[in-house]
Amino acid sequence: DTGVSQNPRHKITKRGQNVTFRCDPISEHNRLYWYRQTLGQGPEFLTYFQNEAQLEKSRLLSDRFSAERPKGSFSTLEIQRTEQGDSAMYLCASSFNLGSSYEQYFGPGTRLTVT
Amino acid sequence: AQSVTQLDSHVSVSEGTPVLLRCNYSSSYSPSLFWYVQHPNKGLQLLLKYTSAATLVKGINGFEAEFKKSETSFHLTKPSAHMSDAAEYFCVVSETGGGADGLTFGKGTHLIIQP
């Protein structure tokens, strides 16, 4: 399968613990995006990378959140000192900039439950 | 700033009848508009996109949408619903074609298909 993959698919953690999620984009895609989706809502943009550079961060991305894409390939999203409000589906997407439109391909998501 | 309003949180139609999912957008610039579908436990899939070319856009699985600038609308339609169309549908806007600032999603419309 050559789509976007995310690991783990599910994560249950206790409040205060740190968690890290991984996203592997489609191999030739140079842009990678993170979104968060809570129950009954549409996905909300968190941040994006072009190659290894993090170019945009939403105000939703608090200081407890950090994302990296060290070699311009896979990316990790870490949440420190998790809170119950962090419970959500975390989605990753990737795209290849061609012309003026960038179709984003989404992974299946990582569902985080903070107890 | 850009935003999207999906006018119906739930739409129920009978199999074989037309589908109409309504979407209004707000954008400071000439936007790109998308419809994504999300089936349970599956990733978001792009149905169709408008990027300032033809105002009537055809997508996959028989869906189409018409961009109406005067009404700031981008409604999604399908002539005949199929049971497999049951899913969550998101109207999405971007001021940069989906690239530099991520995508802004509506809250979603849950499409129910009655047998």
Interface residues (C-beta under 8 A of the other chain):
Chain A: G3 V4 R31 Y33 Y35 G40 Q41 G42 P43 E44 F45 Y48 L55 E56 S58 L91 A93 S95 N97 G99 S100 S101 Y102 E103 Q104 Y105 F106 G107 P108 G109
Chain B: V4 S32 Y36 N41 K42 G43 L44 Q45 L46 K49 T51 F90 V92 G97 G98 G99 A100 D101 G102 L103 T104 F105 G106 K107 G108
